[in-house]
Amino acid sequence: MGQCLSIFIELLKAAQEEEQQQQQQQTHHQEPPSTAETSSSPNAAATYPSLPADAEQHRVRNVYDGDTLTLTDERRVRFLGIDTPEIKEKQPFAQEAKAYSKDLCDKKDIWISFDGDNKQDHYGRLLAFVWVPAPENNNGNSYLCVNEGLVAHGFASAYTPNNKQAKLHNWDKLVRLQSNARTQKRGMWSNFQDDSVYKTANGAAYHRRDCQHLTKVKHVEELATSQAMDRGLHACRTCMG
């Protein structure tokens, strides 16, 4: 009897030890969010420990809208790789986008950097990434990419006026930030409707089916708006502007 009791106690202890080991393994494999792109602070996803090597320092005279500003030397800068809602057309979140850029840049020193040969648009504006000291870090040892910050907050969309811009060094990140902002229903994505849209074989935009740009196109692809955006396509300014 005593021997059977001893065996039972040993089996019970072994079972308890195995259960404890399984609990420890489960705890060990619970990992925090893998990147800053999923941070509760949108700015964290657009913050870097240093400036690009080619960054140029300038002073801002005024901020025109969410993605355009003027330097004190009178040159105008168009934020590269993004598009914010239009103020003149009173589009939703246009004022919020301008307020974000103005708070960070207006009458302040900024840095601008370029990407390959994309240095000017056909209006003569500089196409650049805009950098400022990270507002959430007062030590002055990290920098915010304002272009990416606008997208992360849902105040801008990733924008490719032509297929060349899809080769931007951070294009994939801009698309990921846009997808995350949409999932979190931030800013302009707060009332997002995932409707069907259409694209041509080599187009950089997605359209409504009755868009004038599709009237002579025989073969178009139908897809959800979210799919189109995650491919890096932007809304047609004619039918969806």
Phi, psi and omega in degrees: 000313180297324179293320179296321179297319180297317179297318179298317180297319180296318178296321179296317179297318181297320179295319179294319179296319179296320179295319178297320179296320179296320178296319179295320180294320179295319178296320181296327184270002174278107186256148175287169176309137191284332183221164178292345182294340177258012181294153177291342177261110181303325181297331182299327181290342183248016184256138183230154182285346181205167177277157172299152184299330184263012184296135179250136180271136180216167176249139182267130176276314176199158177256121184280311176206197186297329184237020179218135176217165179241133178276166180293342176272012176077358175284142180259139181246127174255123183299128186280137172082004182221169175213127179257160178301150184276129180289317182300326181270004178054042179286147180304137177071011174294317180291324178294321178296317178296318181298321179298310180293321181295318180298325183274330193241329192298127179061028183232166173280135176228173172236144175236146176224157184247171180228102179060228183270000180279072185255338179214149173263183185286354174267358181086006179281144175291134175259112190212159166271137183251132184236142176220160173302136182300122184294339182265007178226106185275001181278352178073018182246021173212157188226142180260130171275109186296323178305309182291324179298319178299317179293317182298327180278352184081022179260358180207158174248153172294134191227130177233091177298339173209168185293342180296323183292342178294350179267007176305145185298333181248020184301315180300323179292318178303318179294321178294318178298320178296315180298318180293319178297321179294316179298322180277358180057046179272144171052235185294350179262009185296331179240036185297133175244124185273067183282164176285138177225178186222148179222153174274172186301318185241013184285156177261358183239161170246153192226164164283158184296330182267015180298141181297336179286349181255359187299328182254009180266123184280321186242116177231157179255131176265135179204166178286151180303318180298322178295317179299315180295319181290344172275354180092012178278155178242161181291138176298132181282346179277310185261344183231010185295000000 
